[in-house]
Amino acid sequence: MTRLTLALTAVALFAVSSMPAKADWSVIRWNSGYCQIWDHAVPTPLPPLNEFTALGPRFVTFGEAFGALDRAIQTRACGW
């Protein structure tokens, strides 16, 4: 029984580790002018659409999203 449990645990860990991670970020601008990086991988609902605007497409890596946020701040598309 112990060997069966160990084997099933190993199979489950392999299955979980072989799944591709879906990293998905957006840069959003709130109506106040404040911008932030929104992580779509976190299971939280988006706020109502009339409270924010997405600044561009979704990004695959956090670095890409951070670069877009930095450019938005430099071009004064975002406040603060």
C-alpha positions as YAML, in Angstrom:
chain: A
units: angstrom
residues:
- id: 1
  name: MET
  ca: [0.00, 0.00, 0.00]
- id: 2
  name: THR
  ca: [2.85, 2.39, 0.78]
- id: 3
  name: ARG
  ca: [4.48, 1.74, -2.59]
- id: 4
  name: LEU
  ca: [1.19, 2.40, -4.38]
- id: 5
  name: THR
  ca: [0.77, 5.70, -2.55]
- id: 6
  name: LEU
  ca: [4.35, 6.68, -3.37]
- id: 7
  name: ALA
  ca: [3.88, 5.78, -7.04]
- id: 8
  name: LEU
  ca: [0.62, 7.74, -7.30]
- id: 9
  name: THR
  ca: [2.22, 10.75, -5.62]
- id: 10
  name: ALA
  ca: [5.12, 10.63, -8.06]
- id: 11
  name: VAL
  ca: [2.74, 10.47, -11.03]
- id: 12
  name: ALA
  ca: [0.68, 13.38, -9.69]
- id: 13
  name: LEU
  ca: [3.78, 15.53, -9.12]
- id: 14
  name: PHE
  ca: [5.03, 14.75, -12.63]
- id: 15
  name: ALA
  ca: [1.66, 15.68, -14.14]
- id: 16
  name: VAL
  ca: [1.53, 18.99, -12.27]
- id: 17
  name: SER
  ca: [5.12, 19.91, -13.07]
- id: 18
  name: SER
  ca: [4.72, 19.16, -16.78]
- id: 19
  name: MET
  ca: [1.77, 21.54, -17.23]
- id: 20
  name: PRO
  ca: [2.77, 24.83, -18.82]
- id: 21
  name: ALA
  ca: [2.43, 27.83, -16.57]
- id: 22
  name: LYS
  ca: [0.22, 30.54, -17.99]
- id: 23
  name: ALA
  ca: [1.73, 33.86, -17.08]
- id: 24
  name: ASP
  ca: [-0.53, 36.67, -18.12]
- id: 25
  name: TRP
  ca: [-0.12, 40.33, -17.19]
- id: 26
  name: SER
  ca: [-1.69, 43.61, -18.30]
- id: 27
  name: VAL
  ca: [-0.94, 47.23, -17.55]
- id: 28
  name: ILE
  ca: [-4.10, 49.00, -16.46]
- id: 29
  name: ARG
  ca: [-4.80, 52.68, -15.81]
- id: 30
  name: TRP
  ca: [-7.36, 53.52, -13.14]
- id: 31
  name: ASN
  ca: [-9.63, 56.52, -13.61]
- id: 32
  name: SER
  ca: [-7.53, 58.34, -11.01]
- id: 33
  name: GLY
  ca: [-4.52, 58.17, -13.35]
- id: 34
  name: TYR
  ca: [-2.67, 55.56, -11.31]
- id: 35
  name: CYS
  ca: [-1.32, 52.63, -13.35]
- id: 36
  name: GLN
  ca: [-0.44, 49.15, -12.19]
- id: 37
  name: ILE
  ca: [0.38, 45.70, -13.48]
- id: 38
  name: TRP
  ca: [-2.60, 43.34, -13.25]
- id: 39
  name: ASP
  ca: [-1.85, 39.63, -12.89]
- id: 40
  name: HIS
  ca: [-4.52, 37.57, -14.67]
- id: 41
  name: ALA
  ca: [-3.13, 34.35, -13.17]
- id: 42
  name: VAL
  ca: [-4.43, 35.32, -9.71]
- id: 43
  name: PRO
  ca: [-8.06, 34.19, -9.46]
- id: 44
  name: THR
  ca: [-9.55, 37.56, -8.60]
- id: 45
  name: PRO
  ca: [-12.33, 39.18, -10.59]
- id: 46
  name: LEU
  ca: [-11.53, 42.28, -12.57]
- id: 47
  name: PRO
  ca: [-13.15, 45.46, -11.31]
- id: 48
  name: PRO
  ca: [-15.97, 47.00, -13.36]
- id: 49
  name: LEU
  ca: [-14.83, 48.12, -16.81]
- id: 50
  name: ASN
  ca: [-15.77, 51.75, -16.21]
- id: 51
  name: GLU
  ca: [-13.12, 52.04, -13.47]
- id: 52
  name: PHE
  ca: [-10.01, 51.26, -15.52]
- id: 53
  name: THR
  ca: [-8.56, 51.09, -19.03]
- id: 54
  name: ALA
  ca: [-6.12, 48.47, -20.30]
- id: 55
  name: LEU
  ca: [-3.01, 50.09, -21.79]
- id: 56
  name: GLY
  ca: [-2.12, 47.71, -24.59]
- id: 57
  name: PRO
  ca: [-2.20, 43.94, -24.98]
- id: 58
  name: ARG
  ca: [-1.58, 41.23, -22.40]
- id: 59
  name: PHE
  ca: [2.06, 40.39, -21.77]
- id: 60
  name: VAL
  ca: [3.61, 36.96, -21.39]
- id: 61
  name: THR
  ca: [6.32, 37.94, -18.90]
- id: 62
  name: PHE
  ca: [6.36, 40.28, -15.96]
- id: 63
  name: GLY
  ca: [9.41, 42.00, -17.43]
- id: 64
  name: GLU
  ca: [7.48, 42.94, -20.57]
- id: 65
  name: ALA
  ca: [4.62, 44.32, -18.48]
- id: 66
  name: PHE
  ca: [7.04, 46.25, -16.27]
- id: 67
  name: GLY
  ca: [8.70, 47.75, -19.36]
- id: 68
  name: ALA
  ca: [5.30, 48.83, -20.70]
- id: 69
  name: LEU
  ca: [4.44, 50.38, -17.34]
- id: 70
  name: ASP
  ca: [7.76, 52.22, -17.31]
- id: 71
  name: ARG
  ca: [7.16, 53.57, -20.84]
- id: 72
  name: ALA
  ca: [3.63, 54.67, -19.88]
- id: 73
  name: ILE
  ca: [5.03, 56.59, -16.89]
- id: 74
  name: GLN
  ca: [7.78, 58.18, -19.02]
- id: 75
  name: THR
  ca: [5.29, 59.31, -21.67]
- id: 76
  name: ARG
  ca: [3.01, 60.60, -18.90]
- id: 77
  name: ALA
  ca: [0.18, 58.30, -19.86]
- id: 78
  name: CYS
  ca: [0.17, 57.38, -16.17]
- id: 79
  name: GLY
  ca: [0.31, 59.60, -13.16]
- id: 80
  name: TRP
  ca: [2.25, 59.08, -9.93]
...
